[in-house]
Amino acid sequence: MKNLKLLLILAVGMLIFQSCNKDDEGTQEADLIGIWGIDNLDFDILINNQSLSEFLGDDSGQFEALFTAELEAEFENSTFEFKSDNTYEVIQPGEPTETGT
């Protein structure tokens, strides 16, 4: 009788562990393959839940404004192409084309 209970407990345990599959989490992946253009971009920089100006102690906010404007200008009107062979190509106005994997 002890062996039957032990066997039943093991069988139920195996069924429970087999029914739990981490692959069934309901997440979906979207393909990035294609050409993506950036027309307008806004950066918000937070460090430890503080704006860049707060973090640096810059009460005027001038550094953060200049820094984010530079980042936004760097990427605006850029084109990103993600290819099916896991390579990419970045085209930015006035810059050489960047490629990679």
Backbone torsions as a table, in degrees:
resi	resn	phi	psi	omega
1	MET	NA	-38.1	177.5
2	LYS	-62.6	-42.2	-179.8
3	ASN	-64.6	-36.9	179.0
4	LEU	-65.6	-42.2	177.9
5	LYS	-64.3	-43.5	179.7
6	LEU	-63.3	-43.5	178.9
7	LEU	-63.5	-41.0	178.6
8	LEU	-65.0	-43.0	178.5
9	ILE	-63.1	-43.9	178.1
10	LEU	-63.4	-41.6	-179.6
11	ALA	-64.4	-44.5	179.0
12	VAL	-65.1	-41.8	178.5
13	GLY	-60.7	-42.5	179.2
14	MET	-65.2	-39.1	178.0
15	LEU	-64.3	-41.3	179.9
16	ILE	-63.6	-46.7	-178.0
17	PHE	-69.5	-31.2	178.4
18	GLN	-74.4	-28.9	-177.8
19	SER	-78.3	-17.8	178.0
20	CYS	-90.7	108.0	-178.1
21	ASN	-122.4	123.5	-177.9
22	LYS	-69.2	-17.4	179.6
23	ASP	-72.6	-16.2	-177.1
24	ASP	-96.7	47.0	-177.0
25	GLU	-89.8	-2.4	177.3
26	GLY	79.9	12.7	178.4
27	THR	-83.8	147.3	178.3
28	GLN	-122.7	140.1	176.9
29	GLU	-105.4	137.3	177.3
30	ALA	-105.3	143.5	177.5
31	ASP	-74.4	136.7	175.2
32	LEU	-94.4	-3.2	-175.8
33	ILE	-60.2	128.4	179.5
34	GLY	139.6	-174.4	-179.5
35	ILE	-105.9	126.5	-178.2
36	TRP	-119.4	128.3	178.9
37	GLY	-110.8	144.3	177.0
38	ILE	-109.3	113.9	179.6
39	ASP	-96.7	-39.3	-177.5
40	ASN	-143.0	136.0	-174.9
41	LEU	-140.2	133.5	176.6
42	ASP	-124.9	123.7	177.5
43	PHE	-99.9	135.0	169.2
44	ASP	-121.8	115.2	-176.6
45	ILE	-101.4	120.3	177.3
46	LEU	-121.1	134.2	175.4
47	ILE	-127.2	118.2	-176.6
48	ASN	52.7	43.7	179.5
49	ASN	63.5	22.8	176.8
50	GLN	-122.7	147.8	174.1
51	SER	-65.5	163.0	179.8
52	LEU	-58.7	-41.2	179.3
53	SER	-62.5	-44.5	178.7
54	GLU	-63.3	-43.2	-178.5
55	PHE	-62.7	-40.2	-178.4
56	LEU	-85.7	-9.2	-177.9
57	GLY	76.1	24.7	-179.6
58	ASP	-92.4	94.5	-176.0
59	ASP	-66.7	-26.7	-178.2
60	SER	-76.8	-26.6	-179.2
61	GLY	76.4	7.5	-176.6
62	GLN	-67.0	-41.8	-178.8
63	PHE	-62.3	-45.6	179.9
64	GLU	-62.3	-41.3	179.8
65	ALA	-62.8	-44.5	179.2
66	LEU	-67.5	-41.8	-178.0
67	PHE	-65.1	-48.2	-179.6
68	THR	-67.9	-36.5	177.2
69	ALA	-62.2	-39.6	178.4
70	GLU	-65.4	-43.2	178.0
71	LEU	-63.9	-44.1	-180.0
72	GLU	-63.1	-42.9	179.7
73	ALA	-65.8	-31.5	-179.7
74	GLU	-63.6	-37.1	-174.3
75	PHE	-102.6	-20.9	-178.8
76	GLU	-62.0	144.7	-178.2
77	ASN	63.9	22.5	176.2
78	SER	-92.9	158.9	177.4
79	THR	-126.5	131.7	176.4
80	PHE	-114.7	128.3	175.7
81	GLU	-118.2	121.0	177.0
82	PHE	-105.9	122.5	-173.8
83	LYS	-101.9	159.8	-176.6
84	SER	-68.4	-16.6	177.7
85	ASP	-90.1	18.6	178.0
86	ASN	66.3	29.4	172.9
87	THR	-111.4	165.8	178.7
88	TYR	-139.5	163.3	177.6
89	GLU	-142.1	130.1	179.1
90	VAL	-116.5	124.8	178.6
91	ILE	-116.7	119.3	178.8
92	GLN	-121.5	138.5	179.5
93	PRO	-57.2	129.4	177.2
94	GLY	77.4	7.8	-179.0
95	GLU	-125.1	153.0	174.3
96	PRO	-66.9	149.3	180.0
97	THR	-66.7	134.4	179.4
98	GLU	-105.2	133.9	177.7
99	THR	-129.8	158.9	178.8
100	GLY	-179.7	-173.0	179.1
101	THR	-122.1	NA	NA
